[in-house]
Amino acid sequence: MIGRLSGVIAEKSPPLVLVDVQGVGYEVDVPMSTYYNLPGVGERTTLLTHFVVREDAQVLFGFASNEERTTFRQLIKISGIGPRMALSLLSGLSVAELAQAVAQQEAGRLVKVPGIGKKTAERLLLELKGKLAPDMSGGGVRAETDTQADILQALVALGYSEKEAGSALKALPKEVGVSDGIKLALKSLSR
């Protein structure tokens, strides 16, 4: 229903933000990761939103990135995880940290988030396995620059595993451009 808000921040009181959109003030609950990256009161912002209608309330949740919103939507699909708990999870862990915890099946990282017990953490790991985007998992391969990240992403899009792409990336000269880097990486992968 309401997918995005662009307006001026009228108030900030964690986790609530009041966004004035042409004279209409929208109360938006945001995870702390989004809250800390918002501009100050009186400045313009854009938030991606998720609208929840319950019997007793209508609540708008806001996110700085599409990855956060997508992860939030994955979380609330899980039995026993409501919007507040999903918001708490995204406040306690970044999307990449959550994806990495799921990929490595680390219940201990999830239990550290307030409101998440051992059984809930185990259910989250089971339900989310394979559902969070692979590029969010931070699966060991780290690109040091934007150029390297672009090369890595291109190789993965071409069907190479992240491990293969990462090893090809390590063999490239440091100052290589994106197109030349992709060509060189493809040559080394074809051997």
Summary of the structure (lengths in Angstrom):
residues: 191
radius of gyration: 19.8
end to end distance: 51.2
largest distance: 62.4
contacts: 565
relative contact order: 0.09
helix: 45%
strand: 20%
